[in-house]
Amino acid sequence: MPRRARLSSGGIAYHLLNRRVGRLELLEKLADYSAFENIFAEAHHPTGIRIAAYCLMPNHWHLLLPRSDGELSEVMRWITVTHTQRWHAHRHSSGTGPVYQGRFKSFPVQTDEHFLTVARYVERNALRAKLVERSDEWQWSSAYRGARRSAKLADFLSPWPMDRPQNWTEWINEPGRASELDDLRSSAQRGRPFGSEDWMINIAEQQGLEATMHSRGRPKRKTPDPFSQTENWTIKVEIKVKNQLRREEQLQSRTPIFGVCIDLFHAPQKPCLVGLLPGCEVF
């Protein structure tokens, strides 16, 4: 049964990620990185792909597209299939198994300060992995190309939907907040939109991503509050007397109480402190 194409809306930015199966090395030598960048350049003409930021890592890669024209699955299929074919052909390993762990992961990005946050996340990858001392030193990234301001180096990079901050290179080299990184990784894992609360809810409804907005697993069962005013407590108290006659009394209470059950004729000898809970019987 054919896979359903990923839903994508024109005019919305996307972050995309894919990695080698088993987290093995995908790009082993400099020529591998260069060959992958050539695929970006080739894809720009037939597919019209727009790349705002990217980073190629040894076992995975990141892309940030400033705008999707609604053909996200087709574009990514062309890139991954082309790279897989050339990867196997170069190693004479056709028929030995998949290169990628599966389909690419993606999530929509709001084109405001959230777009800058994702671009920074993408371009900081090599620095965060301690492959370089500065993000713009990693040759296989848009940070490297952007810092050198060469038209030839930036041939497949596209303008951003907003102005790039003037101190961008310095900003991407500064450490980010841990909470920000956690939110981005959660969006990458679950495909959850990344933006303001209202925008996320709206995009999730448009693209059928409502499930990504909730925690995984079954919702936790609510434990009833024993002190809730909505609970009616019924306490049945029975007091045993020497003649073994019992008498029952129905009491209505909204909070648990404690009572003392004693033998009325031998109180000094048989005192008993009993905690009375809803519905329990004390003899």
N, C-alpha and C positions, 0 to 999 in steps of 0.2 A: 504494500500500500504506500503510495507516494507521500512524502512529508508535506505538511501544510506550510506554505510560505510564511515567513515572519511578517507580522503586520507592521507597517511603518507609514507615517504620515509625512507628506511633503512639507518642507519648511521647518522641520524639527531636527535639532542636532542629536547625534547619537554617539555614544561611546561603544566601541567594539573590542572584543578580546578573544583570542584563541591560543591554545598551547599544545605542545607536543604530547602525544599519548604517553601515559606513564610518567609524565614530567621529565622525559628524557631530553637530551639536547636536540634542538631543532636547527639551530644555526651554529655550526662547529668551527668555521674558519671565516676569514675576512671575505672571501669570495662568496660565501653563502649569504652574508648580509647585503653585499652589493647586488647579487642576483635578485634578492627579494625587493630591494628598492627599484630595480628595473621593472619588476612586475607592477609596482605602483604607477610608474611612469607609463607603462603600456596600458594599464587599466584606465588611465585618465582619458584617453581618446575614445575607445569604443563605448565605455560606460558613462563617461562624464563625471566620474567620482570626484568629489571635493574632499580634500584632506586638510584639516586645520592643524592637527598635531598628531604625531606618531612616535613610537619608540619600539625598536626591535631589540628583544632580549634573547639570551641564549636558548631558552626553552618556551618562549611565548612572545606575543606582540600585542600592542595597543594601538587603536586608531580613534581619533575624534573627528567626526564628520560635521562640518558646520551646518549642513542642510542636506536632508535626504529628499529625493524626488519620488519616494514611494516604491523604489525598486531595490531595497536594501538586500534582500535575499539573493537576488540575481547578481548583484555586484559582488557580494561576498562569495557566492558560489564560483564565480569566474576567477577571483583571486586565489581562493584556497585550492580549487581543482588544478589551476595552472601551476601553482607552486608545488603541489603534491606530485604532479606528473614530472616536473623538472627535477624535483628532489630525488625521486626514484630513478629517473633516467641517469642522473649524474652518478649515482651510487650502484647502478645496475642491480637494483633491488625490487623491481616490479613484481607484484604478486606476493610480497612478504608481509603485507598487513598495512593498516592505516598509518598515516603520518600524524594526523591530529586526533585529539581525544574525543572529538565529536563536533557538532555544529558550533558555530561561533556564539558567544554570549554578547548581549547588547542591552542597553537601556537608554531611554530618551533623556535628553538634558535640556533644561530651560536656558534660553539664550540671554542670560543676564549675568550677575556675578557668579552664578552656579557654573556657567560655561567656563569662566576663568579658573574656577576651582578644579574642574575636571581636566582642563588643559595643563594646569600645573601638576596635577597628579600623574598625568601621562608622561610629561617631560622630566619628572623627577625620578622615574623608575630606576634608571641606571645608578643614580646617586644613592637612592634608598637601598639598593642592593650592594652598595659599596664597590661598584665596578670602576667608578671614577671619583674624583674629589669635588668636581663641579658638574652640574647637569649638562652644560653646554660643551663639555669635553667629550661626551659620548657621541661618536661620529654618526651612529645609526639612529638619529633622532631628529625631530624638527627643532629641538633646542639648539643643536649644533648648527643646523642650516640657518635658523633665524638669527643667531648671534653673528654670523659672518655676512649676512645681508648680500648674498650673491644670487643674482637672478638665475644662474645656471644651477646652483644648488637647490633653489626653491622652485624648480620647474613644475612639480606636481603638487605644490602646496597652494592652498586657496586662501583668499582673504577671510578674516573672521567676521562674524555678524556684529561685532562691536570693536571699539578701538582697543588695541593692545596697550596696557600700561607702559609708560616710558621706562620704568625701572623693572621691566618684566624679567630680564636675565638675573638680576639680583634677587628678585622675589622668589623665583623657582629654586634658588639655591638656599633659601632659608627653610628651616624645619617647619612643618605644618602641625596643626592640632591633631591629637590622637583621635578625638571624637569625629573630626572631619574625615580622617582616613577610614575609620570604622564604617561611617555612613556610605562612603564610596565603594568600599569592598562589599558591603551588604547589597548595594544596588547592582554591582557587577555579578554577584552570585545569584541573585534572585530575579534580575531583570526589572527591578523596581525603578520608576522614574526618579530623577534627581532634580529637585527644584524646591520652590516654595510649597507649603502645604496645600493651598488651593489649586495650584497648577498641577501638582502630582495627582490629586484626586480627579481632576478634569481629564488629564491625559490617560490615566488608568481606565477611566470609563470609556473613553474614545477607542482605546486599543485593546480592550478586554484584559487588562492587567490588574484587575481588582484583587486577585489572589496574592499578588506580590506585595500588597499593602498591609497584609496581616501576618502575624507570627505563624511559623510552621507548626503543624501538629494540631491535635484536637484542642478546642478551648478548655481551659481549666474549669473544673466544677466549682461552683461557689459554695463555700462552707457556710451554713446558716449561722448567724450571729445569735448566741444563746441569750444575749442581753437586748436583742432587738425588741422594740416596743410593739412590733407587729406579731410577735409570738405570744400565744396564750399558754400559760403554764398551768398544768393540772397536777396538783400534788395530793396524793392520797395518803393520809396519815392514819395509821392504826396504832392504838396504844393498848398494850396487853396489861391487864390487871390481874390480881391474885385469883379471882374467881373465874379466870379464863373467858370472861365475856369480852367480846370485841365490839367496838363501835367504829363505824366509818364516818368520816367527815370529808366532804368535798370542799376543797379550798381553791379559790382562783387567785393566781398571783402572776405578776409580769416579770418577776426576778426570782432566781433561786434563793432559797432560804436555808438556814441551818436550824435543826431542832434537837432537843434532848429527849431521848426515849429512856424512861426509867421505870423500874418496878415500884409502883406507888407505895407498897408496904415495906419494901426493903431498899429504900432509896440510898442509904449510906453504903450499902454493900454492892449494888448493881447499877452504878451510873453508866450511861452509854451515850457518847456524842455521835450523832448521825448526820451526815450531809444529805439533805433532801434534794434530789434532782427531779426534773420533769418526768412524771409518769412512774416514779419508783414507789415501792411499797416498803414500809418499815414496820416490823413486828416487834 
